[in-house]
Amino acid sequence: MKKIFFIIVITMSIVASAQQVLSPETLWKLGRVSVLGISKDKKSIVYKVSTPLVEENKSNSKFYTIPVNGGNAIEVQETKELLSDKNISPNGMYILSSQEVKINKVLGKDIYPNLDKSNAQVYNGLDYRHWDTWNDGSVNHVFYGGIPADNVKLAAPIDIMPNEPYDSPQKPSGGDEDYIWSPKGESIIYVSKKKFGTDYAISTNTDLYEYNLETKITKNLTENNLGYDTNPVFSPTGNLTWLQMKRDGYEADKNDIIVRFKEIDMNLTANWDGSVEGFNWSEDGKKVYFTAAVDGTKQLFEVNFPGLTKIAITVKQITKGDFDVADIVGFTKDKILVTRTDMNHAVEVYSYNFKKKTWLQLTKVNDETYSKLSLPKYESRYVTTTDGKKMFVWVILPPNFDKTKKYPTLLYCQGGPQSPLTQSYSFRWNFSLMASQGYVVVAPNRRGMYGHGQEWNEQISKDWGGQVMDDYLSAIDDLAKESYVDKTRLGAVGASYGGYSVFQLAGIHNHRFKTFISHCGVFNLESMYGTTEEVFFNNWDHGGAYWEKDNAVAQKTYTKFNPINMVDKWNTPILIIQGGKDYRVPIGQGQEAFQAAQLRGIKSRFLLFPEENHWVLKPQNAQVWQSEFYKWLKETL
């Protein structure tokens, strides 16, 4: 009898263990993998694992190596000696770095030294704040200097942009990918948008510049291109290569791979209907491998480099499956090393065998945690839109899904507005977590999504509240036909443009939805135009300024597509989330929306993170975000 009881208890324990689902607490215990590079001897991958420490409100990082052909990970204390440093010049004499340099007097105490307790700030143009930081007159500059050695006193590093009020690396998130050595080390190539103040705020025209160490002369290498020029690298055979967008002011333009070969700029992806995210040259210099969105995923592609021969340039898709190839790490013999993810799994490192077309997972940082969880399932479908197009839609189903039951369902509205909705893994807008709390999630690749051709991607520009809103409603209406969807318990959630979408849907949804959640969403297009920092974005997407009364496109945007003009039709509970240091979608957007909802007597809540920007980055704030998100859904859905 005791033996039978013991077996029953063990069996119940195993079943209970198998029924665990992903929780916010577990999500924020997962290790976050980022690759530093391949070791000098090409035998190992060097990577970092960052793990949030919620109680301490910070993250802890550890460094590891793992063999490129698979094996056990080894923790290491130092990585400097393991990796080649791209910032060291080819002759080994110099090293590149960047630092902030004070160029302009902006602070009151700078302008009036006798008033050293003043905290005033004086601006004569825009770009007075960017992302989450006020401009204090400092800019990023690239420096080169001698390599430190024991007991050797070096001359001060040399600023290659002396007295220039321009940034390199680019703010807010540029790094050392913005500067490189030329193959022989005689010059430095760097990225900069050499515009200042208001001119900076209305343009995307970054260029590649070449600074010659001997002459101290700087040359603009991409002067004829008016859009973004970024990510410079040299091919193994010495050809400068970079990513380029053509149109000024359009941050989501088609991103192409450009190779400068014998003074001719060759666009390798001009005739391919997609947009490149990142790229690496093959070791023999004959091909370029790149990542790009396609059909709700992000995959690996290759394009040949023919030089000036008559061989045709051909783009080929190399991988396919329900996953994202996030980044290219490098190559070993017949394999490519990448990071990979899907909706149920955070980033890990994989190798892909070109000949066998097989995958090998190298790092397994979170495998043990996932093995204890019952994970959601995801499906794809095509939905016919109101204009007769086929729209790709992801549907994420709760763990242990039972099609005979009815589930509350969330329409997920993607931000961007032009960004891919693929098999990515977010630590905030996490589909696996949403589904694990018992919700079906509908994630449509509506207009403005990469991976379905440039025309599809561009159709959202100057039409924020038009066809794309129909796309959202087509997706939720199609899924609502399923017997497992509780049509009386539908919600819509989203951030940034997705937050705008929620505000806009609140005025037009015709009683479809029972609740809304908007994070850092655009609510008032006019005040957004007057307070956001990257004005070029609004000029392009809205067609101009709200005061341009003779501009038909702009006037349509600021009237028909402005959520403030339909608040009188709001009738549904709404949670509004806002970052206090979000200067992309400033705090007033959330305040205006909350005030409107409250004064209209609509059940509403305002969740403010005073020290967060457009994201929620601090571990404890992230836990509050998750708690309030799901508490609101339980209350209202």
N, C-alpha and C positions, 0 to 999 in steps of 0.2 A: 504493500500500500504506500509506504514512504517513497519507494522507487518511482511509482506511478505519479505521485504528487510532485516529486522533484522534476520529472520529465515535463509535466504540465507547466510548472513554473518557468522552466528553462524555455519551453516553446513559446509561452506568453511573452517572455522577455525578448526573445528574438523577433516575434511579430511586432511588439511595441517598438523595438529599435528600428525595424524596417519601415515603420509608419512615420518616423520623424520627417519633418519637412523643414525647408529653409526658413529661418527666422531672421529678423533684423540683427539680432545679437550675433548669430552665426555668420551672417554676411560680413559683419565688420570684424570678424576674427580671421577671415581668409587672408592668406599671404598674397601680396601683389608683386608679380614678377616683372622685372625690367632688365633687359639684356645690356651689358656694358660693351660686349664685343667678343670676338674670337681671340684666343691667346696667340702670342707671337709664334709659337711652334705649331699652330693650327690644330692642336690636339684637343683643346677644351673650349667650352663656352664659359665666359665669366658673366655672372648675373647677380642681381640684387633682389632680395625679398624684403619688402616693407610690410610690416604688420601693425595695424592700428592698436594702440593701447588706450582703450576708452577711458579707463579710470584716470589715467595720467593726461588724457586729452592730447596725445601726440602719437607719433609712429616710431617704431623701432626697426632698424634696418640691419640685415646681415648679408654677407657676401659669400658667394659659392662658385665653385667650378664643377663642371660635369663633362665627361668625355663626349666628343662630337658624335661618336658612334653608339652612345648609350652607356649607362653604367651608374655608379653611385655618385651622388653629389658630395663634395667635400667643402666644408666651411673654411674660408680663408679670412685673415685679418687685414691683409693689404692686397690691393689689386694693381697698383701702379707698375710693378715690375712684370706683371703678367701680360699687360696689354701694350700695343703700340700706341703712341700718342700722336694723333694727326696734327696737333698744334706745334710739334717740334719741326723745325725746318729740315728739308732734305739733307742739308749739309751738317745738321746737328748743332748748329751754332746758336740758333734763336728759338724762342718759344712764343706763341701767340697767347694773348689773354684779353679780357675785356674788363672795364671798370667804369663806374660813373664819374663824370667830370662836370663840375659846376661851370656853366657857360653864361647863363643869363641871370640878372638880378630880378627876382620875383618877390621874395619875402620882404616885408616892410623893414626888418632889421638889416637886410642887405642894402637896401636903398638909403636908409637913414640910420647909419651906424650908431648914432647917439640915442636911438630909440630901440635898444637891444631887447626890450621886453615886449615889443610889438609882435603880434602874430598875424598881421595883415598880409594879404597876398595881392599883387598888382599884375594884371594881364592886359596885353594890348592885342591879343588875337585868340583864336580858339586853340584847341588841344591843351586847354588849361587843366584838364584831368583826363585820365585814360584808364579804362577797365576798372581798377579799384584804387588808383593812386592819383593824388593831385600833383601837378607839375610844379616842382620847386626850383626850376631853372637848371636841373641836372639832366645830362643825356649819357647814353652808353657810347663808349668809344673803344676801338680796337687798338691794342698796344703790342709791340714786339720788343723783346729784350733778351739779354744773355741768359743762359740756363744756369741756375744757381748750383754752386759746388761748395764743398767744405772749405772754409777759410779763404774764400775768394770774394772780394768786394766788387759788385757789378755796377755799371752805370744804370741810371734810372731808365725804365722801359720807355720807348718812344711812342708817342701818340701819333697814329697815322692820319688822324682827322683834326689837327690842332685848330682850336677856336671855332670849329663848325658846330652849329646848333642842331645837329642831326644825330639820329640813333643808329648804332650798329653794335651789338645785335638789336633787332627790332623789338620795341616794346609792344605788348606786355609780356610776350612769352618766348621771344627769340633766344637762342643759345649759341653754342659754338658751331652749330651748323651754318651760321651766317658768315663765317670767315674761314678761308683755307689758304694754304701755300700753293704757289704755282709748282709744277713738277721739278723745276731746277732750283726753286727757292729764291729766285731773284725778285719776286713780287708777291703781293698778298691780294687775294680776291675777296671782296666783302659785299654784303647786301646792305643797302640803305635807301630810305625814302628821303631824298634831300629836298624836303619842303618843310616850311616852318609855319607855326601858328594856324591861321584859318586855311591856308593852302594845304597844309598837312591833313586837316580834318576832312577835306572834301576830295581827297585823292587816294588811289591805291598804287600809285606809280613808284614802286620800288625798282631799283636798278642794281646791276652788278658793277662794281668799281674795281679797278686794278691800281694798286699803289706800288710804285717801283722803289725798292729800297735804296738804290744808288742815286737816282735823280730826285727822289722825293715827290715826283709828279704823279698825280692821280688822273686816271682816264675812265670815262663812263663807257662801259662795254656794251650796254643795251639801250643806248640813248633813243633809238628809233622805236622802241616798244613802250607803249603808254600804260600798260597794266602791270601786274605783279611779275617780277623776275626774282626767283628764290632758289634755295637749295643748290648752290654751286658745288660741283665735284669735277675732278678730272678723270677721264677714262684711263685704263691701263696703258693706252698708247698716247696719252697726253692731250686729249681733246676736251676742252671745257664743255661741260654739260650742265643743264639747269632746267627748272620747271618755269613755265611761262603762261600767263594769261594775257590776252590781247587788249581788252578794253579797260580804260581807266574808270574807276569808280564802281566796278563790278567785281565784288569779292568772290562770287561763285561762278565766274566764267570758266569755260573749258580749260583745264590745266594740261599742258602738253610738254613733252620731253624735247628739248632743243639741244642739238650738238653743233658746236662750232668746229668745222672741219675745213682747213685751208681757206680761212676767212669767209666761209659760207655757212650760214645758219640753217641747219637741216632740222625740220620738224618731223620727228619719227612717228608721232601719233596724230598727225593732222587729219588723216583720212579714216581714223578710227573713231566711232561715235561713242566716246566715253571721256572720263576725266581722271587723270592720274593722281594718286595720293602720294606714293613714295616709290623710289627706284634705286637699283644697284646695277652696276656694270658686271657682266660676267668676267671671270679672271683673264680670259683671252682677248677681251675687248671687242668681241664680235656680236654680242647681244646685250640688250638691256632688259633686266627683269623688273617688273613693277607691279604694284597692287592697285586695284580699282574696284569700285562697287559694280555688281552685276546681279540682277534678279534677286534682290533682298539679301545678298551676301557680299563679302569682299574676297576677291580671288587673286591668284597669282597669274600674271601674263608675261609674255616675252615679245620683244620686237627686235628684229635683226638690224644690224648697222652695216649698210652696203658701201659706205664711203661714197665716192663719185662714180662707182660702177653703175651699170644699167640694171643690176639686180633689183627687183621690186622690194619695197619695204612692206613687211607682213607682220601684223599683230596676231598672236595666238594666245588663247586662254589655256593655261597649263593645268590648273586645279579646278575641281568642281565638287560641291557638297554643301551640306547645311552647317557651315562654319564660316568664320572670317579669318583670312590670312591677314593678321594685323600689321606686322612689320617684317622686313627682310633683314636677317642678321648677317648672312654671308654664305660662303660656299666651301665644300670639301669634296674633292673628286667628282663623283656623279650625283652629289646631293646638294640641295639648298636648305639652309637653316632659317627658320622663320619663327615668329610667335603666332599662336593660333588661339581662337576662342569661339564659344558659341553661347547661346542664350542661357544655358545651364552651367557653364563652366568659365571661370576666370582665365586669364591669359596663362599659357604655358608655352614652353619651347618645344618645337617639333623639327624633325628633318623630313624632307620629301625626296625620294629617290626618283630621278628623272627617267631612268631606264625601266625600273619595275613599276613605277607609278604607285608607290606605296608610302605610307606615313609611319613614322616612328616617334612616339611621344618621349621626349628626353627628360624634361623636368616634371615632377609629380608632386608639386608643393601642396596642393589641396585635395589630392585623390582620396586620402583617408577620410577627410570630412565629408566629401561627396558620397563616399561608399555607404555612409550611415543614413543618407537621406533618400526619401522617395521624391524623385524629381518630376517636374511637369513634362508634358509632351507639347511639341509645337508642330503645327501643320501649316502648309501654304495653300492658298487658293487664288483664283483670279475672279475679280468682281467687275461686272460691266458698269461703266460710269454713265452719267447722264448724257454725255456726248458720244457714247458708243465705243469708248476705248476699253481695253482690258487693263485693270489695275491689280498689281501684285499685293497680296495681303498676308501678313503673318497672323496666325491664331494660336495663342498659347493656352493650353488646357491645364487645369489643376492636377496635382499628383493624385493617383488612384482615380482618375476621371471615370465617372459613371454616366453614360449618355442618357440613362433613364431618369436622371435627376435634373433639376433646374438650378442654374448658377447665376449669381449676379455678374454682370459683364461690364468691362471698362473699355471705352474707346481711348486709345493712346494717341495723342497728337504730338508729333515730332517737332522739335525746334529747328532752327537754322536761319531762315526757312528752307534754304537749299543745303541739305545734308543727307547722307545715306542712312536709311533705316535697315540695318543688316543684323547679322548674328553677333552683335557686340554684347559686352557684359558690363553694365553700369553698376556702380556701388550706391546709386541713389534710385534712378529710374530703372529698377531691375525687374524685368519681366518674370523671371523665375520666382522672385520673391512675391510679386503680385499674385501670380497664379497659385503659389504655395499657401497664400492666405485665403484661398477658396474662390478667386475671381477668374473668369475667362477674360483674356485680354485680346483685343482686336487692334492690330498695328498695321495700318494701311500705308503702302508706298504711294502716297498721294502726289499730286503735281509738286515739283520742286525736289524730288528725290533723285540723287545720282543712281546710276545703274540701269536706266531705262531709256538712254539716249538723251542728247543735249536738248532736243526740242521739249521733251517731257520735263526736264529739269528747269527750263527757262519759263515755262508757262505760268509759274507762280509770280514772277516779277510783274509789278504794277497790277496784280490781280489777287491781292491777299485774301479778300473776302468773297471772291467769285467762285470759279470752278472748283477750287480746292475745297471749299465748304461743301459743295455737292459731293466731292469725292469722299469726304469724311462720312457724310450721311448715307452715301451708297454703301460704304463698308459696313456700318453698324446695322443698316436696314437689311443687308444681305445676311449677316450672321444672325440677326434676330429671328430669321425664319427657322433656324435650327431649334429642335424640340428641347435641347438642353439649356437654351438661353431663357432666363426669366425676363421677359419683355417689360415687366413692371419695375425692374431693378437695373437700369442702365445708368452708367456714369461716364463722364468725359474728363480726362486729366491731361496735363501737359505743361511744359516750361518754355520760356522765351517766346519764339513764334508759336510754339504749342500752347503757351499761356494765353497769347493773343487769340488763338483759335478757340480756346475755351470761352473767353469773353465774347467773341463774335457768335459762337454757337449758342450762348446763353440767350441771345436775342432772336434767334431764328429757328431753334430746334423743334418748335411746335410740340412741346410736351413729351419729346422722346426720352429725355434724360431726367433722372431723379436727383442727381447731385453733380457738382463740378469742383475741380481742384485746378487752380492756376498758380504756377510758380514763376515769378519774375516775368510776368506777361505784359505785353504792350496793351494798354487800355485806352489811351487817348493819343491818337496819332499826331495831333497838333502839339501838345506839350512834350511828347516824345521827341519831336523834331527840334524843339527848343532846348532840350536838356541832355540828349545823348551825345556821346563824344565822337563817334565815327559818322560824321554827317554824310559822307559819300554813300553809305549804305541806304539811308533814307531817300537821298536824291534818286538813287537808282531804282529802288524797290517801290517807291511811292510816286515816282515821276516828277518830283520837284518839291518845292516848298508850298506850304498851305496858303500863303498869301498871293500866290500866282493865280489870280482870278481868271486869267485868259488861258490857263493851262488846263485843258479838259481832262487829261489823264490824272493830274494831281487833284483836281477838284472832285473827281469821282472817288479817288482814294480817300480823301479826307471827309467825305460825306457818307457815301454808301458803304465804305469798308471800315468806318471808324466805329468801334464798339460803343463809344459814349453816346452815339446817336440812336441806340436801340435799348438803352437801359430801361426805358418805359415798358419794355416787353419782358424784362427779367421777372422770373417767378420761381426760381429754383435755388435751393441752398448752395452756397459757394464758399470754399476755403481759399483764401488768398495768401500766398507765401511771398516774402520779399527779403532781399539782402540789402542791408543798409549801405554797403560799399559797392553796390552794383551801379556803375556809371554807364554801362551799356543800355540797360533798361532801368533808369533811375527810380529811386524809392517812391517818388510821387505817383508813378503808375499804379503801384499797389495800393497806395493811400487813397487815390481817387476812386479806384474800384471798390474798395472796402467802404468808403464813405457813402458811395452811391447805393450799395446794397443795404447798408444799415438804415439810411434815410428812407429807403423804399420799404423797410420792414421785412426784408428777406433774411432768413437765417444765414448768418455769415460769421466768419472767423478770420482774424488777421494774425498770421504767424510771421514775426519779424526776427531776422538775424542781424543785429546791428553791425557786427564785424565781418560778415560774410559778403562775398561779391556775387557774381552771377551763378556761382556754384555754392555748395555747402561742403566745406573742406575739413573742418575740425571734427574729430570723432564724436564728441559728446553732442555737438549740434546736429550731426548726422543722425544720431540716435533719437534726438527730439523730433527731427524731421520725419523719420520713419514712424515714430509713435503717433504723432499728430495726424499723419497721412492716413494711417489705418484706423485710428480712433474716429476720424471724421467719416470715413466710409462706413464704419459700423453704426455710427449715429444716423446717417442719412441714406444709406443704401441697404 
